[in-house]
């Protein structure tokens, strides 16, 4: 049963976290002090409930709280070795924990424990950080809030910052909170309600002051040629640049992307101050830990051609990497008795790429991380706007940013992250994926960590199938008539705008008309060849352009058939087009190998259960051909195999998983039978 104090804390946290004006995703922390019964002694014990490391206020549950004994936390002041060794105190928090379970205590635990208030909120609102990063932030704090809000100079989060804020609160008894220089805000109260009211008052008061007293155009005038392109042209240009930019962001390790052409982004990129402000980087630790210290910003107007922009982006990437290496070399330490050696450089590629007139490309290990990185940069833009409106934007120094970015505690947090799934960071495009084999493949790839685009002739079914896999951070559904080159291109454009690029293509879309030669019409022949032979060609061609430009390698899988090598009865058009697909595998494996793209095929047989092809009449025709009842067709196919086992869509999905996983990284040009053993279809 949840303690009433903890329950009130959770409710307050969820309310505050639900509004992005109060704090960003996974940013900030809240706490409450109260009593509970010690199960060992039966006596009351003073406790601190505080949001643990890595949680999000808007979705915080009891499992996301760390619960610690206040007497032990306060006693840590007696053994505190000083700011030079304050990182040692984080390990000491474990000796203050009460009970089992719960989240790991965060670095901000000391702030919540040592401040003499029953309820404390530490938040990262755009309006508050704007004051915190203004060159004259201390004076603005006094001017805007009077004595109700104190100023705390920048200090890296930790035990000493907790002591500092506790001392400032004690010295300012009328204060309800403080502005943390370069960082955010902290507020407190005697009750949960009072703390929330105080937090909201600080945020709203700062926002109102900026609105009332800020410059009308804090970013300056619009640069000639840098205004936003019309929406259709903008999206087309973004799709044309996406593969190049993903390759830039993934030079050190593959990244998933997110694109935003929100008005706030486009307005910033059009303004004359954008290059200078972007170069200063972000300030709040929550921001630059997810966006890197600064973005890569294209310095060409929106009126430049895509080819000119691509060439310039490659030049700027080389400069960015050199600058980031210099930043690392300037601040990294070899280690000493009081400070550990800096962790190894984690990569020199940008996580935010800004293209004036087009929008923002953000990157991360998965889609959610990429999307959130973009959201954080929007927060940073809002912060810069507020600071420039009232004063001059003055973020913390690069040296202090480095101390956060390459903090041993941050490195330890990264090392604790679970091992990524086999397909994490990969983007899969699966045709005919709303049902049957395609749906099973999409489901398996999503379960293995891939972002999946469910492409199907029926958009509604594609979107419904994608929804079953999770939200838009996992899968999207797109319409794709694979026999239409423009429709294929539109589907892949939607893919790169949703996830940044593509790594894994499955040519699965198909249909079949079971007829003997004399009954097969020209339109029957054309329809099947258009969908499977021509369709696979069109999809592979459009995808290959992206794969080659990304320079990340990739996989193309053809779902062919045992009929590609086996002469079955009454099946001329279907079998011929499957043979065409089978040879496309060999041809493309040879042609695309130099780009690291592997091309392989899978030859299923008789996948009846869950099959869209069989349900559309093919099953009845094949059953009539073989003289069996349609409901017995699956077992009929099984009985004629060596293993006597029916093939189902999930068996084909398993083969796709293996072929595109790390274990067969040296395999290309291969066809794998998934037919329970049909001797007549053995590959020779």
Helices and strands as residue ranges (DSSP letters): H 4-17, E 29-37, E 44-51, G 57-59, G 62-64, E 65-69, H 70-75, G 76-78, G 83-85, H 88-93, G 94-96, H 109-114, E 119-123, H 126-132, H 137-145, G 146-148, E 149-152, H 159-171, E 177-180, E 184-189, H 192-213, H 231-249, E 256-260, H 263-270, H 274-280, H 285-291, E 296-297, H 306-331, E 352-355, E 359-364, H 367-390, H 398-405, H 408-415, E 427-431, H 436-447, E 451-456, H 459-469, E 475-479, H 485-499, E 504-507, G 517-519, H 522-528, I 529-534, H 535-550, E 554-559, G 562-564, H 572-592, G 593-595, E 597-604, H 612-613, I 614-618, H 619-626, G 630-632, H 633-639, H 649-660, G 662-664, E 671-674, G 679-681
